[in-house]
């Protein structure tokens, strides 16, 4: 990026009518915003579009005034180099207002047009302000909640909400108790006087769901539980879920950098949890200043400058907005660095005697053929919740690991379990994680394994490329194939069943496959043949209705890969 670039950004995906000027030489961002405030309830698309229609000209004119006042060039030159606008995702009527304004301004000033993905902008403003190389991004906003990481020229969706965005979920509860919009700050304030009560806690690999906890919270309120206690517990559980899946994403990718994006990121308790998790893990955490967390044109202008410098501009005829614009549809033209999959800071390596996973420390004794796994106490979680999860998951892992073996699925032999100490002793299997030895046949094998579990009436819960071990059949535990390639002697083992459970619901089986599918997208250079292979393997052993439901699940996620 040349230091003299000045970009005008326009944002208007839903709530905020916003315009900004980014001066790359000074690394300065000027933002003018006018947020839509509904009289009652949540967002009304028609009203929001009317607000955009009225507010966008005002905020753009104010941003242009700032650009002219700070412009050092000849008065005959335009005060900006390009116009960047939020092309999607968002509400169609709002996006169209923004797109029309951007095109008109681009033509009037005779400068290029840059179409920005709103979700990628949340990540890039965090990367820009932190100086991180290749962070995982947790985006927690009103309409969305998902995890992104860079891989093979695009930002990949590692996990996401399977029902509603985190902010919208909280707003549903606050509307139920009669509080006005926005609900998030009111929940945060009420939580200061609350005590912990039990509410559902649901993570599925790196995906999560808020519908169950919100229904339980509403019912608790109707049953007379103090609203302060419910608000406190909502924050502890919902933000605990987001923090846990963020740690799983760090573990999967090998990254040791996490950035936060989205309006819910303004919540102090969420930032505290994420910072504490990263500190315990030996990773770095960054939350941009609040004006960059909520929807704003500053992040549009900053990413627009990167895209402009890379020559990534739009012809007028190609500038149509896209309400369903997924982040993984964006070719990342402005960066060429490809992160290597490696053990993150404090994570350890296979050659070392201890490995840090997403929730446990694992002591390796390959010569003895033994592994000792201890679920760490997560200091970011409420102690009561943390104790329950550690004990429950240790017990489930022991039970389901043994049950899977009885169903013919290769797993480690369990030799000892202590639920109170959240400790397991297991057989050392394989010689590396599947993440470090991906191949079509190995992945096809995993499809068969998952189908066998589902036919027996339970799910793995977290089948990722780090929770599958690969190695040679009948090889000593400390002996690895010299060339590391697959062959007829390969064997794949499923490990870490702590998120598993018994079920007869086809939806749960499809989610199990979806979790594995997303981990392939996040760790493979060319995931397409691997994604097809897992379906082929599943089809050999399992039921077609599960694969049909998988297609429904993929369509349900707003940012599916």
ABEGO torsion letter per residue (X at the ends): XBAABBBBBBBBAAABBBBBBBBAAAGBBBBBBBBBBBABEBBBAAAAAAAAAAAAAAAAAAAAAAAAAABABBAABBABABBBBBAOBEBAAAAAAAAAAAAAAAAAAGBBBBBBBAAAAAAAAAAAAAGBABBBBBBBBAABBBBBBBBGGBBBBABBBAABBAAAAAAAAAAAAGBBOBAAAAAAAAAAABBBBBBBBBBBEABBBAAAAAAAAAAAAAAGBBAAAAAAAAAAAAAAAAAAAAAAAAAAAGBABBBBBEAAAABAAAAAAAAAAAAAAGBBBBBBBAAAABBBAAAAAAAAAAAAAAGBBBBAAAABBBAABBAAABBBAABABBBBBBBBBGAEBAABABBBBAABBBBBBAAAGBBBBBBBBBAABBAAAAAAAAAAAAAAAAAAAAAAAAAGBBBBBBABBBAAAGBBBBBBBEABBAAAABBAAAAAAAAAAAAAAAAAGBBAGBBBAAABBBBBBGBBAABBBAAGBBBAABBBBBBGAAABBBBABAAAAAAAAAAAAAAAAAABABAAAAAAAAAAAAAAABBAAAAAAAAAAAAABAABX
